[in-house]
Amino acid sequence: MSLRSRRARPIRLTALAVAVALLSACGSTVAGTAVAVSSRASTDGSGSGSASASDPSGQITVPSNGAGGSSTPGTDGPGTSTGSGSSGTSTEPAGPVPSGLGKYYDQQLAWGGCAQYATTDSDQQYYASPRLQCARLTVPLSYSDPSGKTITVGVLRQRSTGSADERIGSVLMNPGGPGESGMSFVAQLALAGVASTLNQRFDLVGFDPRGIGASQPAIDCQTDAERDATRATDARSDTPAQVAATNQIAKTFVQDCLDRVGKQQGIDGRTFLANVGTRDVARDMDVLRAAVGDRKLTYVGYSYGTRIGYVYAEEFAGNVRAMILDGAVAPDQDPATEALGQAKGFQDAFDAYATWCAQNQPCVLGTDPAKATAVFQSLTRPLLGKPLQLSDGRKLSYADAVLGTITALYSDSARPTLSKALLDLSKGDGNGLMALADSYYNRDSSGHYSNSQDAFQAVRCVDEPRMTDPAEITKLNTELTAAAPFEDSGDKPGATADLCAFWPVPPTLQPHKLDIPDLPKVLVISTKGDPATPYQSGVDLAEQLKAGLLTVEGSRHTAYLAAGIGCADEVGNAYLIDLTQPAEGKVCS
């Protein structure tokens, strides 16, 4: 059994649990109930509304002071916001400006309506709200060459609902991934009204990290048809020929990225892919902090967004006001250790689901949770080489059946949906599991994908060291099988390489322990039953950052806002607004 065949690829780290509650509040459903991030349509590489942002050469003009801006006056809050960017009228730079980057830090955002920024079907609905404002932030393609080519980052905000005296500044938010849209995430928060207390004191600001969503260029490596075709064929590892075929799929994907990314903007694909890592995103975030007028950053990062947070803190500790890191990605773990922790986490989540399922019939896994893994294997393994025909003409592969299950395991609120999908599978109907897998891939009902999966691959390949030794890969796949037997396809653990082994540019981050002595006390939130980012990772991150720690009971991924955990919301709000840390040992349930 190969790493690729058992997971289709490494699992994206995103605030799916938050999105579950958001979509439930908004009435959006997948397979009968809200289960994951909203569906997203892919773009053609140019992006909706991007024509005015760049010329064919890829050189984007930085707006001069006074250009554009919001018609709503900005105000100084208690200690953080200068009004620059918030009001569209600049008085002085918001905080220190790195050498050579003055024109970027001094730019004003031309706030306007958001309709032209939508790159997905669902975003067209969210972005129609007149309460939302959008703009494009201009940043250098390479921070080592600030006078060279530029790119744009899409930004969305909902203004503070409080008075001028109540407003503190802006809170920047990222839902993780990597590859997820922060613009869409904040739009959903605003639509659901679950952040009303926070919104009274802050502008809620979401941004699409470079290469993602409305940001340009977009990391688009495959067409919708190519993505469908890739999903329809299970990668196998039983024979040398199957291993070679699986590795060729990865090589083809990498070459497609090189050939297509940045082409419309006249930017070399290799150069762009070398500059999409979290270090670059963190630097973009500091430019955005200044552009919205805040001297100090207030930030909420979920899942992979925690990495953006602590990488930012390493470089800009003096610019941090407050930071919530919810669902921690461990900074000092190598990819193999992280994958093993995640595999165990999802097996634990599957076992917890099996126990619940046994007590909530009908349950196709039966009444004995100890036998649930074997029953699940008997349901899914027949799909290897014999995918199940679906009502829309596609076929459910083994990989998508397992991935659909994993998607539901992100949150205990999706358990009824998973039970129905597995029951349907036992009757020869795979539509429910495919809908779950589609939600993970951000594929909508018309067959369009967002670029989140392509971006996920591109970012992680420059954020992590590569594993290339066949013996090490085989050993890891053997260990993964033992850690998560419900995902075991039965194939031998072959040496199928992760596609990052073929990536054309080197990584820009390496695992390391954090030591940031000048960082203000931030808050880490970690959930005991989190399948994607294990609880201990949050404990360890809090220790390294000398941060406060909030423990949350439950089987879900991330907790603050929209997860329906009032205690966690109260603790998080008190910290962001008043900088009040929870009592040591505080637990929410």
ZITA-V77068 format. One record per residue. N is the residue number from 1. SS is DSSP state (A for helix, B for strand, O for the rest). Layout:
N&SS  N&SS
This chain:
1&O  2&O  3&A  4&A  5&A  6&A  7&A  8&O  9&O  10&O  11&O  12&O  13&B  14&B  15&O  16&A  17&A  18&A  19&A  20&A  21&A  22&A  23&A  24&A  25&A  26&A  27&O  28&O  29&O  30&B  31&O  32&O  33&B  34&O  35&O  36&O  37&O  38&O  39&O  40&O  41&O  42&O  43&O  44&O  45&O  46&O  47&O  48&O  49&O  50&O  51&O  52&O  53&O  54&O  55&O  56&O  57&O  58&O  59&O  60&O  61&O  62&O  63&O  64&O  65&O  66&O  67&O  68&O  69&O  70&O  71&O  72&O  73&O  74&O  75&O  76&O  77&O  78&O  79&O  80&O  81&B  82&O  83&O  84&O  85&O  86&O  87&O  88&O  89&O  90&O  91&O  92&O  93&O  94&O  95&O  96&O  97&O  98&O  99&O  100&O  101&O  102&A  103&A  104&A  105&A  106&O  107&O  108&O  109&O  110&O  111&O  112&B  113&O  114&O  115&A  116&A  117&A  118&O  119&O  120&O  121&A  122&A  123&A  124&A  125&A  126&A  127&O  128&O  129&O  130&O  131&O  132&B  133&B  134&B  135&B  136&B  137&B  138&B  139&B  140&B  141&O  142&O  143&O  144&O  145&O  146&O  147&O  148&O  149&O  150&B  151&B  152&B  153&B  154&B  155&B  156&B  157&B  158&B  159&O  160&O  161&O  162&O  163&O  164&O  165&O  166&O  167&O  168&O  169&B  170&B  171&B  172&B  173&B  174&B  175&O  176&B  177&B  178&O  179&O  180&O  181&O  182&A  183&A  184&A  185&A  186&A  187&A  188&A  189&A  190&A  191&A  192&A  193&O  194&O  195&O  196&A  197&A  198&A  199&A  200&A  201&A  202&B  203&B  204&B  205&B  206&B  207&B  208&O  209&O  210&O  211&O  212&O  213&O  214&O  215&O  216&B  217&O  218&O  219&O  220&O  221&O  222&O  223&O  224&A  225&A  226&A  227&A  228&A  229&A  230&A  231&A  232&A  233&O  234&O  235&O  236&O  237&O  238&O  239&O  240&A  241&A  242&A  243&A  244&A  245&A  246&A  247&A  248&A  249&A  250&A  251&A  252&A  253&A  254&A  255&A  256&A  257&A  258&A  259&A  260&A  261&O  262&O  263&O  264&O  265&O  266&O  267&O  268&O  269&A  270&A  271&A  272&A  273&A  274&O  275&O  276&O  277&O  278&A  279&A  280&A  281&A  282&A  283&A  284&A  285&A  286&A  287&A  288&A  289&A  290&A  291&A  292&O  293&O  294&B  295&O  296&O  297&B  298&B  299&B  300&B  301&B  302&B  303&O  304&A  305&A  306&A  307&A  308&A  309&A  310&A  311&A  312&A  313&A  314&A  315&A  316&A  317&A  318&A  319&A  320&B  321&B  322&B  323&B  324&B  325&B  326&B  327&O  328&O  329&O  330&O  331&O  332&O  333&O  334&O  335&A  336&A  337&A  338&A  339&A  340&A  341&A  342&A  343&A  344&A  345&A  346&A  347&A  348&A  349&A  350&A  351&A  352&A  353&A  354&A  355&A  356&A  357&A  358&A  359&O  360&O  361&O  362&O  363&O  364&O  365&O  366&O  367&O  368&O  369&A  370&A  371&A  372&A  373&A  374&A  375&A  376&A  377&A  378&A  379&A  380&A  381&A  382&A  383&A  384&O  385&O  386&O  387&O  388&B  389&B  390&O  391&O  392&O  393&O  394&O  395&B  396&B  397&O  398&A  399&A  400&A  401&A  402&A  403&A  404&A  405&A  406&A  407&A  408&A  409&O  410&O  411&B  412&A  413&A  414&A  415&A  416&A  417&A  418&A  419&A  420&A  421&A  422&A  423&A  424&A  425&A  426&A  427&O  428&O  429&O  430&O  431&A  432&A  433&A  434&A  435&A  436&A  437&A  438&A  439&A  440&A  441&A  442&O  443&B  444&O  445&O  446&O  447&O  448&O  449&B  450&O  451&O  452&A  453&A  454&A  455&A  456&A  457&A  458&A  459&A  460&A  461&A  462&A  463&A  464&O  465&O  466&O  467&O  468&O  469&O  470&A  471&A  472&A  473&A  474&A  475&A  476&A  477&A  478&A  479&A  480&A  481&A  482&A  483&A  484&O  485&A  486&A  487&A  488&O  489&O  490&O  491&O  492&O  493&O  494&O  495&O  496&O  497&O  498&O  499&A  500&A  501&A  502&A  503&O  504&O  505&O  506&O  507&O  508&O  509&O  510&O  511&O  512&O  513&O  514&O  515&O  516&O  517&O  518&O  519&O  520&O  521&O  522&O  523&B  524&B  525&B  526&B  527&B  528&O  529&O  530&O  531&O  532&O  533&O  534&O  535&A  536&A  537&A  538&A  539&A  540&A  541&A  542&A  543&A  544&A  545&A  546&O  547&O  548&B  549&B  550&B  551&B  552&B  553&O  554&O  555&O  556&B  557&O  558&O  559&O  560&O  561&O  562&O  563&O  564&O  565&O  566&A  567&A  568&A  569&A  570&A  571&A  572&A  573&A  574&A  575&A  576&A  577&A  578&A  579&O  580&O  581&O  582&O  583&O  584&O  585&O  586&O  587&B  588&B  589&O
